[in-house]
Amino acid sequence: MYSFMGGGLFCAGVGNILLIVSTATDYWMQYRHSSNYMHQGLWRYCMPGKCFTHTDSIAYWDATRAFMILSLLVCFFGIIIGIMAFIHYSSFDRFDKTFAAGILFFISCEFFVFLAMAVYTGVTINYYGKRYGNWRFSWSYIIGWVSVVLTFFSGIFYMCAYRMHECPRNSNPH
């Protein structure tokens, strides 16, 4: 059980770090304009030698930002509860911390990060794919997808730990 929880914490910790890096960096997309390579993230766009803050409130950027920040918060709380699951003392006897951490990791992954990445992907492909030919997703975007996989596996690990903890409890006749 503890090996699953340790693996889940490792995946969640790395996934949360990657979420922070992905959200904060400016390399979600690269494109070529007037023989110069430019790149943009969720917060800024950069031309050779200078970066500018996105001043337009474009709905898909706002949605992607919001979902990424919510995912960071949910994953962080999942990590805190996941660490607390190693401690056997509980003031709530019916509150299983391994189950709660697993659910928080699934919410972080499947709901918030996946939704953020899907919104960004769909709008970017639909807009840039039809209008511009020389663009591509970059490393910040790829790190975001890697964090989806890591937080998903952290949820799987915590659910396995929960099942291992619950099965002996259910098999004991009282």
C-alpha positions in Angstrom: 0.0 0.0 0.0 2.8 2.5 0.9 4.6 1.8 -2.3 1.5 2.8 -4.3 1.2 5.9 -2.2 4.8 6.7 -2.6 4.6 6.3 -6.4 1.4 8.4 -6.4 3.1 11.2 -4.5 6.2 11.0 -6.8 4.0 11.3 -9.9 1.8 14.0 -8.4 4.9 16.0 -7.3 6.5 15.8 -10.7 3.2 16.5 -12.4 2.6 19.5 -10.2 6.0 20.9 -11.0 5.4 20.3 -14.7 2.1 22.1 -14.4 3.8 25.1 -12.8 6.4 25.2 -15.6 3.9 24.7 -18.3 1.6 27.4 -17.0 4.3 29.9 -16.4 6.4 29.6 -19.6 6.0 31.2 -22.9 6.5 28.3 -25.3 3.1 26.9 -25.9 3.3 27.7 -29.6 6.0 28.8 -32.0 5.4 30.4 -35.4 7.4 32.1 -38.1 6.6 35.7 -39.0 8.6 37.8 -41.4 11.5 35.2 -41.3 11.6 35.5 -37.5 10.6 32.8 -35.0 8.2 34.0 -32.4 6.5 32.2 -29.5 3.7 32.6 -27.2 2.4 31.2 -23.9 -0.7 31.8 -21.9 0.5 35.1 -20.5 2.9 36.6 -23.0 4.0 36.5 -26.6 7.6 37.1 -27.6 9.3 38.5 -30.7 13.0 38.3 -31.2 14.5 40.2 -28.2 11.3 41.4 -26.6 8.2 39.9 -24.9 4.8 41.5 -24.5 1.9 40.7 -22.2 -1.3 39.5 -23.8 -3.6 42.6 -23.6 -6.6 41.0 -25.3 -9.0 39.1 -23.1 -9.5 36.1 -25.4 -11.9 33.5 -24.0 -9.8 30.4 -24.8 -6.7 31.9 -23.2 -8.7 32.9 -20.1 -10.3 29.4 -19.9 -7.0 27.7 -20.3 -5.3 29.9 -17.7 -8.2 29.3 -15.2 -8.2 25.6 -15.7 -4.5 25.3 -15.3 -4.5 27.4 -12.1 -7.4 25.3 -10.7 -5.5 22.2 -11.6 -2.4 23.4 -9.8 -4.4 24.1 -6.7 -6.3 20.8 -6.7 -3.1 18.8 -7.3 -1.4 20.7 -4.5 -4.2 19.9 -2.0 -4.1 16.3 -3.3 -0.4 16.2 -2.4 -1.0 17.6 1.0 -3.8 15.0 1.7 -1.6 12.3 0.1 1.2 13.1 2.6 -1.3 13.1 5.4 -2.4 9.6 4.3 0.9 8.3 5.6 0.0 9.4 9.1 -2.3 6.9 10.7 -4.0 9.4 13.1 -7.2 10.8 11.8 -9.7 13.0 13.6 -12.2 11.8 11.0 -12.6 8.0 11.1 -14.8 7.8 8.0 -12.5 10.1 6.0 -10.1 8.0 4.0 -7.2 10.2 2.9 -5.9 7.8 0.2 -9.3 7.8 -1.5 -9.6 11.6 -1.2 -6.1 12.2 -2.6 -6.8 9.8 -5.5 -10.1 11.7 -6.3 -8.3 15.0 -6.1 -5.6 13.8 -8.5 -8.3 12.6 -10.9 -10.1 15.9 -10.7 -6.9 17.8 -11.3 -6.0 15.6 -14.3 -9.1 14.5 -16.0 -11.2 17.6 -15.4 -9.0 20.7 -15.2 -5.7 20.0 -17.0 -7.3 17.8 -19.7 -10.0 20.4 -20.2 -7.4 23.2 -20.4 -5.3 21.3 -22.9 -8.3 20.3 -25.0 -9.6 23.9 -25.2 -6.2 25.3 -26.1 -5.6 22.5 -28.7 -9.0 22.8 -30.3 -9.0 26.5 -30.7 -5.3 26.8 -31.7 -5.7 24.1 -34.4 -9.0 25.6 -35.6 -7.6 29.1 -35.8 -3.9 28.8 -36.7 -4.3 25.6 -38.7 -6.6 27.3 -41.1 -4.9 30.6 -41.4 -1.2 30.0 -41.0 1.0 27.2 -42.2 4.2 27.7 -40.4 3.4 27.1 -36.7 3.8 24.3 -34.2 3.1 23.5 -30.5 6.2 23.9 -28.4 7.7 22.4 -25.2 5.5 24.2 -22.6 2.4 22.7 -24.3 4.0 19.2 -24.4 4.9 19.5 -20.7 1.2 20.2 -20.0 0.3 16.9 -21.7 3.0 15.1 -19.7 1.5 16.5 -16.5 -1.9 15.1 -17.5 -0.4 11.6 -17.7 1.5 11.9 -14.4 -1.4 13.2 -12.4 -3.6 10.5 -14.0 -1.1 7.8 -12.8 -0.9 9.4 -9.3 -4.7 9.0 -9.1 -4.4 5.4 -10.2 -1.7 4.7 -7.6 -3.7 6.2 -4.8 -6.8 4.2 -5.9 -4.8 1.0 -5.9 -3.5 1.9 -2.4 -7.1 2.5 -1.2 -8.2 -0.8 -2.7 -5.3 -2.6 -0.9 -6.2 -0.9 2.3 -10.0 -1.6 2.0 -9.9 -5.2 0.8 -8.5 -6.7 4.1 -10.9 -4.6 6.1 -13.9 -5.9 4.1 -12.8 -9.6 4.3 -12.6 -9.7 8.2 -15.9 -11.0 9.6 -17.0 -9.1 12.7 
